[in-house]
């Protein structure tokens, strides 16, 4: 019997406690546990003096979600694992140029995200006849400067910091270069699952792709952070031209004005052109940075990362903690439709 319990404890220790060498699935497990706990607390709160969709409530709950689900796991697990150096976690500084480009790339991000939000809202009502709202929703009708700044902070700055540190920082650094393709797909998938926002899932696909592109080209987690913040600022500034439809006022798909689609199509076209411009510019900057003119190309080609400092193989992340993560997140997503 003693041997049986010893094996049980070894199983729990190996798969559900922080491993000595961090794999890519364990941070997802911690994220899912933290997100689920906050979601359950929020779902069972009663007798509040303000609405769960108010800017005041979001100013309290969103920082808590980011802190418990993203920030603490990213910082603690990156310092816990001996394979992750500070440079591997946050990247390096290649100058102010990529960061400026990343900030202004928030404009096409906002354009395509808003256009896909409107399209998703239409498809949701057209085929399901009901609107599925996100788990953490902010409905702000106050146009005052303080209210708008608070909205940008709670809906953009704070989440962007957590997303950048966790998804494009810790999680990104736990995939080897040969597994970068499948790693990026998994990061985007779990980024969407973390959002708990069915309607905007389609819009988060290009957003996830671009912030990972910024992470690679700029080699800095603050490039995605700046882009995500600029995306929200652009949404506020461009509201008179292209704004997301108010899903709380929609009963049927016919409630969405046709002008939304007339403005969304050009927005997507302009966004794609801008994405191409920013990608080309970042590619040129990266080539210049590694060129012989700066004396770095030969050094980069010959530099080899010791095996002991490389992330663990991809298959090491396929363990029971990943199965538990998927089950937990699937249960939370199902509850959104109930």
RODO-2510 file (C-alpha; in nm, 4 decimals, decimal comma):
residues 338
     n   res          X          Y          Z
     1     x     0,0000     0,0000     0,0000
     2     x     0,2848     0,2341     0,0839
     3     x     0,4414     0,1670    -0,2548
     4     x     0,1071     0,2413    -0,4236
     5     x     0,0774     0,5839    -0,2596
     6     x     0,4396     0,6542    -0,3396
     7     x     0,3675     0,5935    -0,7091
     8     x     0,0581     0,8138    -0,6927
     9     x     0,2602     1,0950    -0,5374
    10     x     0,5322     1,0534    -0,8005
    11     x     0,2684     1,0759    -1,0744
    12     x     0,1234     1,3964    -0,9268
    13     x     0,4684     1,5439    -0,8743
    14     x     0,5831     1,4637    -1,2276
    15     x     0,2823     1,6066    -1,4074
    16     x     0,1046     1,8597    -1,1842
    17     x     0,3835     2,0245    -0,9831
    18     x     0,6483     2,2522    -1,1410
    19     x     0,8951     2,0268    -1,3249
    20     x     1,2651     2,0767    -1,2881
    21     x     1,2948     2,1346    -1,6629
    22     x     0,9934     2,3315    -1,7820
    23     x     0,7968     2,1997    -2,0803
    24     x     0,5498     2,4003    -2,2898
    25     x     0,2310     2,2422    -2,1545
    26     x     0,2815     2,3085    -1,7837
    27     x     0,2436     2,6903    -1,8063
    28     x    -0,0812     2,6302    -1,9960
    29     x    -0,2022     2,4117    -1,7097
    30     x    -0,1258     2,6848    -1,4553
    31     x    -0,2922     2,9466    -1,6779
    32     x    -0,6054     2,7349    -1,7172
    33     x    -0,6324     2,6732    -1,3430
    34     x    -0,5963     3,0424    -1,2607
    35     x    -0,8409     3,1512    -1,5313
    36     x    -1,1006     2,8944    -1,4232
    37     x    -1,0798     2,9976    -1,0579
    38     x    -1,1397     3,3646    -1,1400
    39     x    -1,4189     3,2716    -1,3817
    40     x    -1,5973     3,0653    -1,1152
    41     x    -1,5618     3,3455    -0,8608
    42     x    -1,6989     3,5994    -1,1080
    43     x    -1,9888     3,3729    -1,2073
    44     x    -2,0989     3,3270    -0,8452
    45     x    -2,0737     3,6869    -0,7284
    46     x    -2,4104     3,8262    -0,6212
    47     x    -2,5358     4,1443    -0,4591
    48     x    -2,2735     4,3691    -0,6167
    49     x    -2,3382     4,7451    -0,6067
    50     x    -2,2416     4,7683    -0,9764
    51     x    -2,2994     4,5642    -1,2919
    52     x    -2,0538     4,2849    -1,3868
    53     x    -2,0198     4,4570    -1,7245
    54     x    -1,9431     4,8008    -1,5798
    55     x    -1,6070     4,9695    -1,6167
    56     x    -1,5717     4,9671    -1,2359
    57     x    -1,6131     4,5907    -1,2105
    58     x    -1,3748     4,5351    -1,5028
    59     x    -1,1189     4,7592    -1,3353
    60     x    -1,1241     4,5108    -1,0478
    61     x    -1,1610     4,1746    -1,2216
    62     x    -0,9390     4,2157    -1,5310
    63     x    -0,6185     4,2972    -1,3371
    64     x    -0,6934     3,9968    -1,1156
    65     x    -0,7368     3,7676    -1,4173
    66     x    -0,4126     3,8887    -1,5730
    67     x    -0,2214     3,8686    -1,2454
    68     x    -0,3316     3,5159    -1,1502
    69     x    -0,3502     3,3589    -1,4966
    70     x    -0,0663     3,5242    -1,6887
    71     x     0,1692     3,7541    -1,4993
    72     x     0,2517     3,5403    -1,1942
    73     x     0,2930     3,2158    -1,3976
    74     x     0,5107     3,3910    -1,6554
    75     x     0,7434     3,5553    -1,4038
    76     x     0,7607     3,2725    -1,1498
    77     x     0,8002     2,9831    -1,3948
    78     x     1,0589     3,1655    -1,6064
    79     x     1,2737     3,2244    -1,2989
    80     x     1,2120     2,8723    -1,1711
    81     x     1,3504     2,6908    -1,4728
    82     x     1,7268     2,6883    -1,5131
    83     x     1,7052     2,6615    -1,8937
    84     x     1,5344     2,9977    -1,9320
    85     x     1,7670     3,2944    -1,9111
    86     x     1,6357     3,6501    -1,8960
    87     x     1,7259     3,7028    -2,2615
    88     x     1,5396     3,3889    -2,3674
    89     x     1,2267     3,4986    -2,1839
    90     x     1,1929     3,8646    -2,2802
    91     x     1,4127     3,8701    -2,5905
    92     x     1,6740     4,1334    -2,6631
    93     x     1,6838     4,5013    -2,7524
    94     x     1,7550     4,5628    -3,1218
    95     x     1,6930     4,9332    -3,1158
    96     x     1,3893     5,1574    -3,0998
    97     x     1,2996     5,1061    -3,4675
    98     x     1,1187     4,7694    -3,4392
    99     x     0,9279     4,8912    -3,1326
   100     x     0,8041     5,2002    -3,3179
   101     x     0,6972     4,9852    -3,6122
   102     x     0,5242     4,7460    -3,3738
   103     x     0,3283     5,0314    -3,2156
   104     x     0,2036     5,1682    -3,5469
   105     x     0,1141     4,8183    -3,6657
   106     x    -0,1656     4,8384    -3,4116
   107     x    -0,3608     5,0337    -3,6760
   108     x    -0,4090     4,7426    -3,9210
   109     x    -0,4603     4,5103    -3,6235
   110     x    -0,7537     4,7221    -3,5097
   111     x    -0,8984     4,7488    -3,8601
   112     x    -0,9006     4,3764    -3,9300
   113     x    -1,0076     4,2847    -3,5749
   114     x    -1,3075     4,5205    -3,5886
   115     x    -1,4078     4,4017    -3,9349
   116     x    -1,3936     4,0357    -3,8312
   117     x    -1,5818     4,1158    -3,5086
   118     x    -1,8688     4,2590    -3,7111
   119     x    -1,8656     3,9634    -3,9498
   120     x    -1,8582     3,7133    -3,6617
   121     x    -2,1503     3,8881    -3,4901
   122     x    -2,3525     3,8595    -3,8108
   123     x    -2,2668     3,4909    -3,8606
   124     x    -2,3420     3,4129    -3,4965
   125     x    -2,6912     3,5613    -3,5174
   126     x    -2,7520     3,4283    -3,8670
   127     x    -2,6847     3,0639    -3,7864
   128     x    -2,7368     3,0306    -3,4080
   129     x    -3,0060     3,3013    -3,3646
   130     x    -2,8504     3,4065    -3,0362
   131     x    -2,5500     3,6091    -2,9255
   132     x    -2,2817     3,4424    -2,7137
   133     x    -2,1142     3,6991    -2,4912
   134     x    -1,7559     3,6830    -2,3573
   135     x    -1,6929     3,5763    -2,0003
   136     x    -1,5429     3,9140    -1,9096
   137     x    -1,7312     4,1912    -2,0847
   138     x    -1,7099     4,5676    -2,0477
   139     x    -2,0026     4,7868    -2,1564
   140     x    -1,8999     5,1490    -2,1218
   141     x    -2,1337     5,4287    -2,2344
   142     x    -1,9430     5,7079    -2,0628
   143     x    -1,7481     5,9177    -2,3140
   144     x    -1,5538     6,1142    -2,0544
   145     x    -1,1744     6,1234    -2,0780
   146     x    -1,1240     5,9430    -1,7461
   147     x    -1,3670     5,6679    -1,8440
   148     x    -1,1969     5,6179    -2,1799
   149     x    -0,8531     5,6054    -2,0232
   150     x    -0,9765     5,3513    -1,7691
   151     x    -1,1258     5,1458    -2,0513
   152     x    -0,7969     5,1485    -2,2432
   153     x    -0,6110     5,0456    -1,9264
   154     x    -0,8426     4,7571    -1,8338
   155     x    -0,9243     4,6381    -2,1856
   156     x    -0,5806     4,6845    -2,3423
   157     x    -0,2765     4,7886    -2,1391
   158     x    -0,3110     4,5421    -1,8516
   159     x    -0,4202     4,2400    -2,0627
   160     x    -0,1568     4,3245    -2,3268
   161     x     0,1180     4,3103    -2,0651
   162     x     0,0071     3,9687    -1,9424
   163     x    -0,0453     3,8311    -2,2941
   164     x     0,2968     3,9526    -2,4063
   165     x     0,4807     3,8116    -2,1066
   166     x     0,3007     3,4765    -2,1033
   167     x     0,2226     3,3875    -2,4656
   168     x     0,4981     3,5720    -2,6568
   169     x     0,7446     3,5565    -2,3694
   170     x     0,7403     3,2403    -2,1593
   171     x     0,5436     3,0098    -2,3899
   172     x     0,7225     3,1290    -2,7042
   173     x     1,0628     3,0583    -2,5493
   174     x     0,9653     2,7001    -2,4601
   175     x     0,9541     2,5867    -2,8240
   176     x     1,2638     2,4984    -3,0196
   177     x     1,3190     2,6663    -3,3556
   178     x     1,2486     2,3421    -3,5409
   179     x     0,9088     2,3297    -3,3682
   180     x     0,8310     2,6985    -3,4195
   181     x     0,5494     2,6329    -3,6700
   182     x     0,3446     2,3973    -3,4533
   183     x     0,4386     2,6042    -3,1506
   184     x     0,2898     2,9204    -3,3015
   185     x    -0,0302     2,7344    -3,3911
   186     x    -0,0647     2,6097    -3,0335
   187     x     0,0040     2,9555    -2,8909
   188     x    -0,2675     3,1083    -3,1107
   189     x    -0,5153     2,8330    -3,0178
   190     x    -0,4610     2,8757    -2,6440
   191     x    -0,4589     3,2547    -2,6811
   192     x    -0,8097     3,2240    -2,8257
   193     x    -0,9147     2,9797    -2,5530
   194     x    -0,7847     3,2170    -2,2869
   195     x    -0,9948     3,5027    -2,4265
   196     x    -1,3228     3,3218    -2,3448
   197     x    -1,4746     3,5265    -2,6257
   198     x    -1,6488     3,3124    -2,8921
   199     x    -1,7565     3,6002    -3,1159
   200     x    -1,4062     3,7460    -3,1452
   201     x    -1,2302     3,4121    -3,1891
   202     x    -1,2049     3,4662    -3,5640
   203     x    -1,0500     3,8109    -3,5181
   204     x    -0,7928     3,6792    -3,2712
   205     x    -0,6378     3,4512    -3,5342
   206     x    -0,4665     3,7310    -3,7343
   207     x    -0,3914     3,9168    -3,4099
   208     x    -0,2163     3,6107    -3,2650
   209     x    -0,0274     3,5552    -3,5900
   210     x     0,0957     3,9140    -3,6009
   211     x     0,2097     3,9447    -3,2389
   212     x     0,4105     3,6245    -3,2829
   213     x     0,5586     3,7690    -3,5999
   214     x     0,6531     4,0820    -3,4057
   215     x     0,8072     3,8712    -3,1306
   216     x     1,0297     3,6951    -3,3834
   217     x     1,1267     3,9972    -3,5925
   218     x     1,1796     4,2410    -3,3052
   219     x     1,3033     3,9694    -3,0642
   220     x     1,1358     4,1577    -2,7802
   221     x     0,8170     4,0874    -2,5825
   222     x     0,7392     4,4588    -2,5653
   223     x     0,6830     4,4732    -2,9413
   224     x     0,3608     4,2678    -2,9117
   225     x     0,2682     4,4697    -2,6031
   226     x     0,2940     4,8017    -2,7868
   227     x     0,0994     4,6647    -3,0832
   228     x    -0,1869     4,5423    -2,8641
   229     x    -0,2074     4,8749    -2,6806
   230     x    -0,2051     5,0693    -3,0083
   231     x    -0,4819     4,8437    -3,1398
   232     x    -0,7183     4,9588    -2,8639
   233     x    -0,6161     5,3225    -2,9024
   234     x    -0,6889     5,2982    -3,2756
   235     x    -1,0311     5,1488    -3,2036
   236     x    -1,1188     5,4452    -2,9829
   237     x    -0,9826     5,7042    -3,2271
   238     x    -1,1386     5,5454    -3,5385
   239     x    -1,4775     5,4809    -3,3762
   240     x    -1,6620     5,7349    -3,5980
   241     x    -1,5273     5,5620    -3,9122
   242     x    -1,5246     5,1923    -3,8233
   243     x    -1,6486     5,0724    -3,4876
   244     x    -1,7465     4,7269    -3,3626
   245     x    -2,1204     4,6658    -3,3574
   246     x    -2,2808     4,6791    -3,0151
   247     x    -2,3739     4,3152    -2,9612
   248     x    -2,5911     4,3999    -2,6601
   249     x    -2,8420     4,5782    -2,8848
   250     x    -2,8724     4,3027    -3,1470
   251     x    -3,1691     4,0672    -3,1516
   252     x    -3,1400     3,9304    -3,5059
   253     x    -2,8796     3,9507    -3,7792
   254     x    -3,0980     4,2019    -3,9639
   255     x    -3,0287     4,4523    -3,6840
   256     x    -2,6734     4,4902    -3,8144
   257     x    -2,6765     4,7828    -4,0620
   258     x    -2,5524     4,7101    -4,4123
   259     x    -2,3077     5,0008    -4,3875
   260     x    -2,1031     4,7866    -4,1484
   261     x    -2,0137     4,5500    -4,4319
   262     x    -1,9449     4,8328    -4,6768
   263     x    -1,6891     4,9775    -4,4370
   264     x    -1,5451     4,6416    -4,3246
   265     x    -1,4362     4,5269    -4,6714
   266     x    -1,2152     4,8329    -4,7400
   267     x    -1,0846     4,8113    -4,3813
   268     x    -0,9629     4,4552    -4,4356
   269     x    -0,8050     4,5530    -4,7682
   270     x    -0,6206     4,8484    -4,6121
   271     x    -0,5152     4,6327    -4,3157
   272     x    -0,3606     4,3703    -4,5435
   273     x    -0,1644     4,6372    -4,7308
   274     x    -0,0367     4,7827    -4,4043
   275     x     0,0527     4,4385    -4,2698
   276     x     0,2565     4,3748    -4,5853
   277     x     0,4339     4,7097    -4,5420
   278     x     0,5205     4,6490    -4,1765
   279     x     0,6294     4,2897    -4,2417
   280     x     0,8553     4,3968    -4,5300
   281     x     1,0075     4,6760    -4,3226
   282     x     1,0702     4,4462    -4,0267
   283     x     1,2267     4,1853    -4,2574
   284     x     1,4614     4,4476    -4,3994
   285     x     1,5491     4,5686    -4,0504
   286     x     1,6250     4,2131    -3,9375
   287     x     1,8492     4,1519    -4,2396
   288     x     2,0340     4,4765    -4,1755
   289     x     2,0784     4,3906    -3,8103
   290     x     2,2374     4,0568    -3,8985
   291     x     2,4336     4,1803    -4,1969
   292     x     2,8108     4,1770    -4,2351
   293     x     2,8092     4,5573    -4,2200
   294     x     2,7392     4,5286    -3,8499
   295     x     2,9692     4,2319    -3,8097
   296     x     2,6991     4,0043    -3,6706
   297     x     2,6128     3,7651    -3,9549
   298     x     2,9126     3,5329    -3,9178
   299     x     2,8769     3,5401    -3,5430
   300     x     2,5078     3,4449    -3,5612
   301     x     2,5773     3,1657    -3,8095
   302     x     2,8460     3,0066    -3,5969
   303     x     2,6809     3,0597    -3,2609
   304     x     2,5355     2,7358    -3,1274
   305     x     2,3104     2,7090    -2,8256
   306     x     2,4327     2,4368    -2,5893
   307     x     2,1915     2,1453    -2,5651
   308     x     2,1555     2,1967    -2,1909
   309     x     2,0207     2,5496    -2,2538
   310     x     1,7749     2,4561    -2,5291
   311     x     1,4005     2,4133    -2,4617
   312     x     1,2819     2,0590    -2,4084
   313     x     1,1694     1,8558    -2,7120
   314     x     0,8133     1,9135    -2,8292
   315     x     0,6931     1,5666    -2,7258
   316     x     0,7851     1,6355    -2,3621
   317     x     0,4897     1,8730    -2,3486
   318     x     0,2434     1,5957    -2,4363
   319     x     0,1555     1,4776    -2,0862
   320     x    -0,1466     1,4515    -1,8506
   321     x    -0,1255     1,8184    -1,7490
   322     x    -0,2087     1,9121    -2,1092
   323     x    -0,5116     1,6803    -2,1060
   324     x    -0,6358     1,8397    -1,7839
   325     x    -0,5821     2,1857    -1,9359
   326     x    -0,7912     2,0999    -2,2418
   327     x    -1,0708     1,9506    -2,0282
   328     x    -1,0818     2,2548    -1,7984
   329     x    -1,0881     2,5085    -2,0807
   330     x    -1,3436     2,3034    -2,2768
   331     x    -1,5746     2,2974    -1,9732
   332     x    -1,5471     2,6749    -1,9296
   333     x    -1,6183     2,7360    -2,2986
   334     x    -1,9210     2,5060    -2,2911
   335     x    -2,0581     2,7042    -1,9961
   336     x    -2,0498     3,0194    -2,2092
   337     x    -2,3113     2,8679    -2,4416
   338     x    -2,5415     2,7493    -2,1633
***
